[in-house]
Amino acid sequence: MSQVAPYAGLDPARVLDAVDAAGYAPRGRLLALPSYENRVYQVGLDAGGFVVVKF
């Protein structure tokens, strides 16, 4: 039996879409941050600064 990784479909476009859906305007800059169990990204914003998102 093969198992698909739970985050297999999480690509940069989906991360940016999720940030946009949360009410932020992403600039398109992503930085993957180290995490043992989650997928964590620092996302640059059009207004300056950044947000950190965790999936």
Buried (B, 14 or more C-beta within 10 A) or exposed (E): EEEEEEEEEBEEEEBBEBBEEEEBEBBEEBEEEEEEEEBBBEBBBEEEEBEEBEE
